Amino acid sequence: MTEIPPAPSYYEKPEEKSLLMKIIFLLLSLALIVISSIIIFSFDWLTNFGIYLLSFVGPLLYLQFIWRKDKYEPEPLYYVAEALALGALAAIPAVITNIVFAVIANFLFGLGNFLSTIISAPFFEELYKGIPLLFLVKSKEFNNETDGVVYGFAIGMGFASLENFGYSLYVYEQSIILILLRIFLFSFGHGVYTAFTGYYLGYSKTIYDKANIWWMVKGLKYAIGFHFLYNFLISIIGGIFGIIVGLIIDSSAFFILLLLLKKALRREVKWGYADGRAPV
């Protein structure tokens, strides 16, 4: 990749992340995702509120880790919360598309659920999760790869939180073991995959000072590829071995993402971010 610094900058020392701001971040994220869940699933949500509360604990813990990695120019919490909400809303067209695809595939080939899992879910879910990045990238706060990782991961975690609730309520029939596995292990990949899309979109803004759709497509290829590999192998292998293989895939993708993030942070140090220098 070409080493080109971002747009001209000014000195602005980033604020420390206080405990109060972390609490506000969690509460705001909860409120936004609850509203989305009510719209999508049921107005009788109080009955299953305990399950719902649990469904976003894992995703927000993972998001807190990624958010803290952006240590030189941390993203404003309201933008991160917005990304969470947009990720949750992206689940609406994703669910509809997957159902329609499964019905058509089942009619044509008799393998509706399998084909929806390995084709529709990786492609359309990553596409729908990538669309909110095109809105967020217009903000002056979104100016490089690190920002793209944070916003992409937040979108993925918003999507995962809503999906967790749906699976817990309608698929796993409130089996606590499956619910916990879903929340703390299976949903992790949604954030990692979309973070790849955000990384390359952020890189394009570093080079061109605006989003470049072709760089986003490059990120989507990684996101869709890892998502496909995860879904395909889990579906083919199944059982405990399928879960282990799936975790290996997501862990490998996360390791690659951390390497990219580390490289991006080194560039931020070179640009003076560690001294409080931030893009205009």
GITAGI-V964100 format. One record per pair of residues at least 12 apart in sequence whose C-alpha atoms are under 10 Angstrom apart, sorted by sequence separation. I is the first residue (numbers start at 1). J is the second residue. D is the distance in whole Angstrom. If there is no record, write none. Layout:
I | J | D
I | J | D
//
This chain:
100 | 112 | 9
101 | 113 | 9
102 | 114 | 8
104 | 116 | 10
136 | 148 | 9
167 | 179 | 8
168 | 180 | 9
200 | 212 | 9
201 | 213 | 8
203 | 215 | 8
204 | 216 | 8
230 | 242 | 9
233 | 245 | 7
234 | 246 | 6
67 | 80 | 9
99 | 112 | 9
102 | 115 | 7
103 | 116 | 9
200 | 213 | 10
201 | 214 | 9
202 | 215 | 9
203 | 216 | 9
230 | 243 | 9
233 | 246 | 7
234 | 247 | 10
98 | 112 | 10
99 | 113 | 9
101 | 115 | 8
102 | 116 | 5
137 | 151 | 9
165 | 179 | 9
168 | 182 | 8
200 | 214 | 9
201 | 215 | 6
202 | 216 | 9
232 | 246 | 9
34 | 49 | 9
37 | 52 | 9
98 | 113 | 9
101 | 116 | 6
102 | 117 | 8
133 | 148 | 8
136 | 151 | 8
164 | 179 | 8
167 | 182 | 8
168 | 183 | 9
200 | 215 | 6
201 | 216 | 5
230 | 245 | 8
231 | 246 | 8
100 | 116 | 9
101 | 117 | 10
136 | 152 | 10
164 | 180 | 10
167 | 183 | 10
199 | 215 | 9
200 | 216 | 6
201 | 217 | 9
229 | 245 | 10
230 | 246 | 5
233 | 249 | 9
63 | 80 | 9
98 | 115 | 10
99 | 116 | 8
102 | 119 | 10
164 | 181 | 10
165 | 182 | 10
198 | 215 | 10
199 | 216 | 8
200 | 217 | 8
201 | 218 | 9
229 | 246 | 8
230 | 247 | 8
34 | 52 | 8
98 | 116 | 6
101 | 119 | 9
102 | 120 | 8
133 | 151 | 7
164 | 182 | 7
165 | 183 | 9
197 | 215 | 8
198 | 216 | 7
200 | 218 | 7
201 | 219 | 7
230 | 248 | 9
33 | 52 | 10
34 | 53 | 9
97 | 116 | 9
98 | 117 | 8
101 | 120 | 7
132 | 151 | 9
133 | 152 | 7
163 | 182 | 9
164 | 183 | 6
197 | 216 | 6
199 | 218 | 10
200 | 219 | 5
201 | 220 | 10
227 | 246 | 10
230 | 249 | 6
100 | 120 | 10
101 | 121 | 9
132 | 152 | 9
163 | 183 | 9
164 | 184 | 10
196 | 216 | 9
197 | 217 | 8
199 | 219 | 7
200 | 220 | 9
229 | 249 | 8
230 | 250 | 7
63 | 84 | 10
98 | 119 | 9
99 | 120 | 9
161 | 182 | 10
197 | 218 | 7
198 | 219 | 7
229 | 250 | 10
30 | 52 | 10
34 | 56 | 10
98 | 120 | 6
99 | 121 | 10
130 | 152 | 8
133 | 155 | 8
160 | 182 | 9
161 | 183 | 8
164 | 186 | 9
196 | 218 | 9
197 | 219 | 4
198 | 220 | 9
227 | 249 | 9
30 | 53 | 8
33 | 56 | 9
97 | 120 | 8
98 | 121 | 6
129 | 152 | 8
132 | 155 | 8
160 | 183 | 8
164 | 187 | 7
196 | 219 | 5
197 | 220 | 5
226 | 249 | 7
227 | 250 | 9
60 | 84 | 9
97 | 121 | 9
98 | 122 | 10
129 | 153 | 10
131 | 155 | 10
163 | 187 | 8
195 | 219 | 8
196 | 220 | 7
197 | 221 | 8
226 | 250 | 8
130 | 155 | 8
194 | 219 | 8
195 | 220 | 10
196 | 221 | 9
197 | 222 | 8
198 | 223 | 10
30 | 56 | 8
94 | 120 | 9
95 | 121 | 9
98 | 124 | 8
129 | 155 | 7
130 | 156 | 9
160 | 186 | 9
161 | 187 | 8
193 | 219 | 9
194 | 220 | 8
196 | 222 | 7
197 | 223 | 6
226 | 252 | 9
227 | 253 | 10
29 | 56 | 9
30 | 57 | 9
94 | 121 | 8
97 | 124 | 7
98 | 125 | 9
129 | 156 | 7
160 | 187 | 5
161 | 188 | 10
193 | 220 | 8
195 | 222 | 10
196 | 223 | 6
197 | 224 | 9
226 | 253 | 7
97 | 125 | 9
159 | 187 | 9
160 | 188 | 8
193 | 221 | 10
194 | 222 | 9
195 | 223 | 8
196 | 224 | 10
94 | 123 | 10
95 | 124 | 10
129 | 158 | 10
160 | 189 | 9
161 | 190 | 10
193 | 222 | 7
194 | 223 | 6
26 | 56 | 10
30 | 60 | 9
94 | 124 | 6
95 | 125 | 9
126 | 156 | 9
129 | 159 | 8
157 | 187 | 8
160 | 190 | 6
193 | 223 | 4
194 | 224 | 9
223 | 253 | 9
26 | 57 | 9
29 | 60 | 8
93 | 124 | 9
94 | 125 | 5
125 | 156 | 10
128 | 159 | 10
156 | 187 | 9
157 | 188 | 8
159 | 190 | 7
160 | 191 | 8
192 | 223 | 8
193 | 224 | 7
222 | 253 | 9
93 | 125 | 9
94 | 126 | 9
156 | 188 | 8
157 | 189 | 9
158 | 190 | 9
159 | 191 | 8
191 | 223 | 10
193 | 225 | 9
94 | 127 | 9
156 | 189 | 8
157 | 190 | 6
158 | 191 | 8
190 | 223 | 9
193 | 226 | 7
194 | 227 | 10
26 | 60 | 7
91 | 125 | 8
94 | 128 | 7
125 | 159 | 9
156 | 190 | 5
157 | 191 | 5
189 | 223 | 9
192 | 226 | 9
193 | 227 | 7
25 | 60 | 10
26 | 61 | 10
90 | 125 | 8
93 | 128 | 7
94 | 129 | 9
153 | 188 | 10
155 | 190 | 8
156 | 191 | 4
157 | 192 | 9
192 | 227 | 10
90 | 126 | 10
92 | 128 | 9
153 | 189 | 9
154 | 190 | 9
155 | 191 | 7
156 | 192 | 7
90 | 127 | 9
91 | 128 | 8
153 | 190 | 8
154 | 191 | 7
156 | 193 | 8
157 | 194 | 9
189 | 226 | 9
190 | 227 | 8
26 | 64 | 9
90 | 128 | 6
91 | 129 | 8
152 | 190 | 9
153 | 191 | 4
154 | 192 | 10
156 | 194 | 6
189 | 227 | 8
25 | 64 | 9
89 | 128 | 9
90 | 129 | 6
152 | 191 | 7
153 | 192 | 6
155 | 194 | 7
156 | 195 | 8
89 | 129 | 9
90 | 130 | 9
151 | 191 | 9
152 | 192 | 8
153 | 193 | 8
154 | 194 | 9
155 | 195 | 8
87 | 128 | 8
88 | 129 | 9
90 | 131 | 8
150 | 191 | 9
152 | 193 | 8
153 | 194 | 6
154 | 195 | 8
189 | 230 | 9
22 | 64 | 9
86 | 128 | 10
87 | 129 | 6
90 | 132 | 8
149 | 191 | 9
150 | 192 | 10
152 | 194 | 5
153 | 195 | 5
86 | 129 | 8
87 | 130 | 9
89 | 132 | 10
149 | 192 | 8
151 | 194 | 9
152 | 195 | 4
153 | 196 | 9
155 | 198 | 10
87 | 131 | 9
149 | 193 | 10
150 | 194 | 10
151 | 195 | 7
152 | 196 | 7
153 | 197 | 9
186 | 230 | 10
86 | 131 | 9
87 | 132 | 7
149 | 194 | 8
150 | 195 | 7
152 | 197 | 7
153 | 198 | 8
83 | 129 | 10
86 | 132 | 6
87 | 133 | 10
148 | 194 | 9
149 | 195 | 4
151 | 197 | 10
152 | 198 | 5
153 | 199 | 10
85 | 132 | 10
86 | 133 | 9
148 | 195 | 7
149 | 196 | 7
151 | 198 | 7
152 | 199 | 8
29 | 77 | 9
33 | 81 | 9
40 | 88 | 10
84 | 132 | 10
147 | 195 | 10
148 | 196 | 8
149 | 197 | 8
150 | 198 | 8
151 | 199 | 9
28 | 77 | 9
29 | 78 | 9
32 | 81 | 8
36 | 85 | 7
40 | 89 | 9
83 | 132 | 7
86 | 135 | 10
146 | 195 | 9
148 | 197 | 8
149 | 198 | 5
150 | 199 | 9
152 | 201 | 10
28 | 78 | 8
31 | 81 | 10
32 | 82 | 8
35 | 85 | 9
36 | 86 | 9
39 | 89 | 9
82 | 132 | 10
83 | 133 | 8
86 | 136 | 10
145 | 195 | 9
148 | 198 | 4
149 | 199 | 5
152 | 202 | 10
17 | 68 | 9
25 | 76 | 10
26 | 77 | 9
29 | 80 | 9
30 | 81 | 9
33 | 84 | 7
34 | 85 | 9
36 | 87 | 10
37 | 88 | 8
40 | 91 | 9
41 | 92 | 10
145 | 196 | 9
147 | 198 | 8
148 | 199 | 5
149 | 200 | 9
151 | 202 | 10
25 | 77 | 6
28 | 80 | 10
29 | 81 | 5
32 | 84 | 8
33 | 85 | 6
36 | 88 | 6
37 | 89 | 9
40 | 92 | 7
83 | 135 | 10
145 | 197 | 10
146 | 198 | 9
147 | 199 | 8
148 | 200 | 7
149 | 201 | 9
24 | 77 | 8
25 | 78 | 8
28 | 81 | 7
29 | 82 | 8
32 | 85 | 6
33 | 86 | 9
35 | 88 | 10
36 | 89 | 6
39 | 92 | 10
83 | 136 | 8
145 | 198 | 7
146 | 199 | 7
148 | 201 | 7
149 | 202 | 8
17 | 71 | 9
24 | 78 | 9
27 | 81 | 10
28 | 82 | 9
29 | 83 | 9
30 | 84 | 9
31 | 85 | 9
32 | 86 | 9
33 | 87 | 9
34 | 88 | 9
35 | 89 | 10
36 | 90 | 10
37 | 91 | 10
82 | 136 | 9
144 | 198 | 9
145 | 199 | 5
146 | 200 | 10
147 | 201 | 10
148 | 202 | 5
16 | 71 | 9
21 | 76 | 10
22 | 77 | 8
25 | 80 | 8
26 | 81 | 9
29 | 84 | 7
30 | 85 | 9
33 | 88 | 6
36 | 91 | 9
37 | 92 | 10
40 | 95 | 10
144 | 199 | 8
145 | 200 | 7
147 | 202 | 7
148 | 203 | 8
15 | 71 | 10
16 | 72 | 10
21 | 77 | 8
25 | 81 | 7
28 | 84 | 10
29 | 85 | 7
32 | 88 | 9
33 | 89 | 9
36 | 92 | 9
80 | 136 | 10
142 | 198 | 10
144 | 200 | 9
145 | 201 | 7
146 | 202 | 7
147 | 203 | 10
14 | 71 | 9
15 | 72 | 10
17 | 74 | 8
24 | 81 | 10
28 | 85 | 10
32 | 89 | 10
79 | 136 | 8
144 | 201 | 8
145 | 202 | 4
146 | 203 | 9
148 | 205 | 10
186 | 243 | 8
189 | 246 | 9
193 | 250 | 9
196 | 253 | 9
14 | 72 | 7
15 | 73 | 9
16 | 74 | 9
143 | 201 | 10
144 | 202 | 4
145 | 203 | 5
185 | 243 | 9
189 | 247 | 9
192 | 250 | 8
196 | 254 | 10
199 | 257 | 9
13 | 72 | 9
14 | 73 | 6
15 | 74 | 8
142 | 201 | 10
143 | 202 | 6
144 | 203 | 6
145 | 204 | 8
188 | 247 | 9
192 | 251 | 9
195 | 254 | 9
13 | 73 | 8
14 | 74 | 7
17 | 77 | 10
79 | 139 | 9
142 | 202 | 7
143 | 203 | 8
144 | 204 | 8
145 | 205 | 8
186 | 246 | 8
189 | 249 | 9
190 | 250 | 9
193 | 253 | 8
196 | 256 | 9
12 | 73 | 9
14 | 75 | 10
15 | 76 | 10
129 | 190 | 9
133 | 194 | 9
137 | 198 | 9
143 | 204 | 9
144 | 205 | 6
145 | 206 | 8
185 | 246 | 9
186 | 247 | 8
189 | 250 | 6
192 | 253 | 7
193 | 254 | 9
196 | 257 | 7
199 | 260 | 8
203 | 264 | 9
79 | 141 | 9
129 | 191 | 10
136 | 198 | 10
143 | 205 | 6
144 | 206 | 5
181 | 243 | 10
185 | 247 | 7
188 | 250 | 8
189 | 251 | 9
192 | 254 | 6
195 | 257 | 8
199 | 261 | 8
79 | 142 | 10
130 | 193 | 10
142 | 205 | 8
143 | 206 | 6
144 | 207 | 9
187 | 250 | 10
188 | 251 | 9
191 | 254 | 9
192 | 255 | 10
87 | 151 | 10
126 | 190 | 8
129 | 193 | 10
130 | 194 | 7
133 | 197 | 8
134 | 198 | 9
137 | 201 | 8
142 | 206 | 10
143 | 207 | 10
186 | 250 | 9
189 | 253 | 8
192 | 256 | 10
193 | 257 | 9
196 | 260 | 9
76 | 141 | 8
87 | 152 | 9
90 | 155 | 9
91 | 156 | 10
94 | 159 | 10
125 | 190 | 9
129 | 194 | 7
130 | 195 | 9
133 | 198 | 7
137 | 202 | 8
144 | 209 | 9
185 | 250 | 9
189 | 254 | 8
192 | 257 | 7
199 | 264 | 9
75 | 141 | 7
87 | 153 | 9
88 | 154 | 10
89 | 155 | 9
90 | 156 | 9
128 | 194 | 10
129 | 195 | 10
130 | 196 | 10
131 | 197 | 10
143 | 209 | 8
188 | 254 | 9
192 | 258 | 10
195 | 261 | 10
74 | 141 | 9
75 | 142 | 8
80 | 147 | 10
83 | 150 | 9
84 | 151 | 8
87 | 154 | 7
88 | 155 | 7
91 | 158 | 9
92 | 159 | 9
126 | 193 | 8
127 | 194 | 9
130 | 197 | 7
134 | 201 | 8
138 | 205 | 9
143 | 210 | 8
73 | 141 | 9
83 | 151 | 6
84 | 152 | 9
86 | 154 | 9
87 | 155 | 4
88 | 156 | 8
90 | 158 | 9
91 | 159 | 6
95 | 163 | 9
122 | 190 | 10
126 | 194 | 7
129 | 197 | 9
130 | 198 | 8
133 | 201 | 8
137 | 205 | 8
142 | 210 | 10
143 | 211 | 9
82 | 151 | 9
83 | 152 | 8
84 | 153 | 9
85 | 154 | 9
86 | 155 | 6
87 | 156 | 6
88 | 157 | 8
89 | 158 | 8
90 | 159 | 7
91 | 160 | 8
125 | 194 | 10
133 | 202 | 9
140 | 209 | 10
142 | 211 | 10
80 | 150 | 8
81 | 151 | 9
83 | 153 | 9
84 | 154 | 5
85 | 155 | 7
86 | 156 | 9
87 | 157 | 7
88 | 158 | 5
89 | 159 | 7
91 | 161 | 10
92 | 162 | 10
127 | 197 | 10
140 | 210 | 10
75 | 146 | 10
80 | 151 | 6
83 | 154 | 6
84 | 155 | 5
87 | 158 | 5
88 | 159 | 4
91 | 162 | 7
92 | 163 | 10
122 | 193 | 10
126 | 197 | 9
130 | 201 | 10
138 | 209 | 10
139 | 210 | 10
74 | 146 | 9
75 | 147 | 7
79 | 151 | 8
80 | 152 | 10
82 | 154 | 9
83 | 155 | 5
84 | 156 | 8
85 | 157 | 9
86 | 158 | 7
87 | 159 | 5
88 | 160 | 8
90 | 162 | 10
91 | 163 | 7
138 | 210 | 8
73 | 146 | 9
74 | 147 | 8
80 | 153 | 9
81 | 154 | 8
82 | 155 | 9
83 | 156 | 9
84 | 157 | 7
85 | 158 | 6
86 | 159 | 8
87 | 160 | 8
88 | 161 | 7
89 | 162 | 9
137 | 210 | 8
138 | 211 | 8
72 | 146 | 10
73 | 147 | 9
80 | 154 | 6
81 | 155 | 9
83 | 157 | 9
84 | 158 | 4
85 | 159 | 8
87 | 161 | 9
88 | 162 | 6
137 | 211 | 7
71 | 146 | 10
75 | 150 | 8
79 | 154 | 10
80 | 155 | 8
83 | 158 | 7
84 | 159 | 7
87 | 162 | 9
88 | 163 | 8
70 | 146 | 6
74 | 150 | 9
75 | 151 | 9
82 | 158 | 9
83 | 159 | 10
84 | 160 | 10
135 | 211 | 10
69 | 146 | 9
70 | 147 | 7
81 | 158 | 9
84 | 161 | 9
85 | 162 | 10
134 | 211 | 8
133 | 211 | 10
134 | 212 | 10
67 | 146 | 10
70 | 149 | 9
134 | 213 | 9
66 | 146 | 10
67 | 147 | 9
69 | 149 | 10
70 | 150 | 8
69 | 150 | 9
67 | 149 | 9
68 | 150 | 9
134 | 216 | 9
66 | 149 | 8
67 | 150 | 6
133 | 216 | 9
66 | 150 | 6
67 | 151 | 9
65 | 150 | 10
66 | 151 | 10
131 | 216 | 10
64 | 150 | 10
67 | 153 | 9
130 | 216 | 8
63 | 150 | 8
66 | 153 | 8
67 | 154 | 9
130 | 217 | 9
63 | 151 | 10
66 | 154 | 9
130 | 219 | 9
63 | 153 | 7
64 | 154 | 9
127 | 217 | 10
130 | 220 | 8
62 | 153 | 9
63 | 154 | 6
129 | 220 | 10
62 | 154 | 9
63 | 155 | 10
63 | 156 | 9
127 | 220 | 7
130 | 223 | 10
59 | 153 | 9
60 | 154 | 8
63 | 157 | 7
126 | 220 | 7
59 | 154 | 9
62 | 157 | 8
63 | 158 | 10
126 | 221 | 9
61 | 157 | 10
126 | 222 | 10
127 | 223 | 9
59 | 156 | 9
60 | 157 | 7
123 | 220 | 9
126 | 223 | 7
127 | 224 | 8
59 | 157 | 5
60 | 158 | 9
123 | 221 | 9
125 | 223 | 10
126 | 224 | 6
58 | 157 | 9
59 | 158 | 8
125 | 224 | 9
126 | 225 | 10
59 | 159 | 9
60 | 160 | 10
123 | 223 | 9
124 | 224 | 9
56 | 157 | 8
59 | 160 | 7
60 | 161 | 8
122 | 223 | 8
123 | 224 | 6
126 | 227 | 8
56 | 158 | 8
58 | 160 | 9
59 | 161 | 6
122 | 224 | 5
123 | 225 | 9
125 | 227 | 9
56 | 159 | 10
58 | 161 | 8
87 | 190 | 10
121 | 224 | 9
122 | 225 | 8
56 | 160 | 8
57 | 161 | 8
87 | 191 | 10
122 | 226 | 8
123 | 227 | 8
55 | 160 | 9
56 | 161 | 5
59 | 164 | 9
119 | 224 | 9
122 | 227 | 5
123 | 228 | 8
55 | 161 | 6
56 | 162 | 8
58 | 164 | 10
121 | 227 | 8
122 | 228 | 5
54 | 161 | 9
55 | 162 | 8
56 | 163 | 10
87 | 194 | 10
121 | 228 | 8
122 | 229 | 9
53 | 161 | 10
55 | 163 | 8
56 | 164 | 7
119 | 227 | 10
120 | 228 | 9
122 | 230 | 9
149 | 257 | 8
52 | 161 | 9
55 | 164 | 5
56 | 165 | 8
118 | 227 | 8
119 | 228 | 7
122 | 231 | 8
149 | 258 | 10
52 | 162 | 9
54 | 164 | 9
55 | 165 | 5
117 | 227 | 10
118 | 228 | 6
121 | 231 | 8
122 | 232 | 10
54 | 165 | 8
55 | 166 | 9
117 | 228 | 8
118 | 229 | 8
149 | 260 | 9
150 | 261 | 10
52 | 164 | 8
53 | 165 | 9
55 | 167 | 9
118 | 230 | 9
119 | 231 | 9
149 | 261 | 8
51 | 164 | 9
52 | 165 | 6
55 | 168 | 8
118 | 231 | 6
119 | 232 | 9
148 | 261 | 10
51 | 165 | 7
52 | 166 | 9
54 | 168 | 10
117 | 231 | 6
118 | 232 | 5
146 | 260 | 9
147 | 261 | 10
51 | 166 | 10
116 | 231 | 10
117 | 232 | 8
118 | 233 | 9
145 | 260 | 9
146 | 261 | 6
149 | 264 | 10
49 | 165 | 10
52 | 168 | 8
118 | 234 | 10
145 | 261 | 8
146 | 262 | 9
48 | 165 | 9
51 | 168 | 7
52 | 169 | 9
114 | 231 | 9
115 | 232 | 9
117 | 234 | 10
118 | 235 | 8
146 | 263 | 9
147 | 264 | 10
51 | 169 | 8
114 | 232 | 9
117 | 235 | 8
145 | 263 | 10
146 | 264 | 6
145 | 264 | 6
146 | 265 | 7
48 | 168 | 10
144 | 264 | 8
145 | 265 | 9
41 | 162 | 9
48 | 169 | 8
114 | 235 | 7
144 | 265 | 10
146 | 267 | 10
36 | 158 | 10
40 | 162 | 9
58 | 180 | 9
62 | 184 | 9
114 | 236 | 9
145 | 267 | 10
146 | 268 | 9
51 | 174 | 8
58 | 181 | 10
61 | 184 | 9
144 | 267 | 10
145 | 268 | 10
37 | 161 | 9
41 | 165 | 9
55 | 179 | 8
58 | 182 | 9
59 | 183 | 7
144 | 268 | 9
33 | 158 | 7
37 | 162 | 6
41 | 166 | 7
51 | 176 | 9
54 | 179 | 9
55 | 180 | 8
58 | 183 | 6
59 | 184 | 7
63 | 188 | 10
66 | 191 | 10
32 | 158 | 9
33 | 159 | 9
36 | 162 | 8
37 | 163 | 9
40 | 166 | 9
48 | 174 | 10
54 | 180 | 8
57 | 183 | 8
58 | 184 | 5
59 | 185 | 9
62 | 188 | 8
66 | 192 | 10
34 | 161 | 10
55 | 182 | 8
56 | 183 | 7
57 | 184 | 8
58 | 185 | 8
30 | 158 | 10
33 | 161 | 8
34 | 162 | 9
37 | 165 | 8
41 | 169 | 9
51 | 179 | 9
55 | 183 | 6
56 | 184 | 9
59 | 187 | 7
63 | 191 | 8
29 | 158 | 8
33 | 162 | 7
37 | 166 | 9
41 | 170 | 10
54 | 183 | 8
55 | 184 | 9
58 | 187 | 8
59 | 188 | 7
62 | 191 | 9
66 | 195 | 10
54 | 184 | 10
58 | 188 | 8
59 | 189 | 10
62 | 192 | 10
30 | 161 | 10
56 | 187 | 10
59 | 190 | 9
55 | 187 | 10
59 | 191 | 8
143 | 278 | 9
144 | 279 | 9
7 | 143 | 9
143 | 279 | 7
6 | 143 | 8
141 | 278 | 9
142 | 279 | 10
143 | 280 | 9
6 | 144 | 8
141 | 279 | 8
5 | 144 | 10
140 | 279 | 8
141 | 280 | 9
140 | 280 | 7
69 | 258 | 9
70 | 261 | 9
66 | 258 | 9
69 | 261 | 8
70 | 262 | 10
73 | 265 | 10
69 | 262 | 9
72 | 265 | 8
70 | 264 | 10
71 | 265 | 9
66 | 261 | 10
70 | 265 | 8
73 | 268 | 9
69 | 265 | 9
72 | 268 | 8
6 | 203 | 10
72 | 269 | 8
7 | 205 | 9
70 | 268 | 10
4 | 203 | 10
6 | 205 | 8
7 | 206 | 8
6 | 206 | 5
7 | 207 | 9
72 | 272 | 9
73 | 273 | 7
2 | 203 | 10
5 | 206 | 7
6 | 207 | 7
7 | 208 | 9
72 | 273 | 6
73 | 274 | 8
1 | 203 | 9
4 | 206 | 7
5 | 207 | 7
6 | 208 | 9
7 | 209 | 7
71 | 273 | 9
72 | 274 | 5
3 | 206 | 9
4 | 207 | 6
6 | 209 | 7
71 | 274 | 8
72 | 275 | 8
73 | 276 | 8
3 | 207 | 8
4 | 208 | 9
72 | 276 | 7
73 | 277 | 8
2 | 207 | 8
72 | 277 | 9
73 | 278 | 7
1 | 207 | 10
72 | 278 | 9
73 | 279 | 9
14 | 273 | 9
13 | 273 | 9
14 | 274 | 9
11 | 272 | 9
12 | 273 | 9
13 | 274 | 9
14 | 275 | 9
15 | 276 | 9
5 | 267 | 8
6 | 268 | 10
9 | 271 | 9
10 | 272 | 10
11 | 273 | 9
13 | 275 | 7
14 | 276 | 6
4 | 267 | 10
5 | 268 | 9
9 | 272 | 9
10 | 273 | 10
12 | 275 | 8
13 | 276 | 4
14 | 277 | 9
3 | 267 | 9
9 | 273 | 10
11 | 275 | 8
12 | 276 | 5
13 | 277 | 7
14 | 278 | 9
5 | 270 | 9
6 | 271 | 8
11 | 276 | 5
12 | 277 | 6
13 | 278 | 8
5 | 271 | 7
10 | 276 | 8
11 | 277 | 4
12 | 278 | 6
10 | 277 | 6
11 | 278 | 6
12 | 279 | 9
9 | 277 | 6
10 | 278 | 6
11 | 279 | 9
8 | 277 | 10
9 | 278 | 5
10 | 279 | 7
11 | 280 | 10
8 | 278 | 9
9 | 279 | 4
10 | 280 | 7
7 | 278 | 9
8 | 279 | 6
9 | 280 | 5
6 | 278 | 9
7 | 279 | 6
8 | 280 | 6
6 | 279 | 7
7 | 280 | 7
5 | 279 | 10
6 | 280 | 9
//
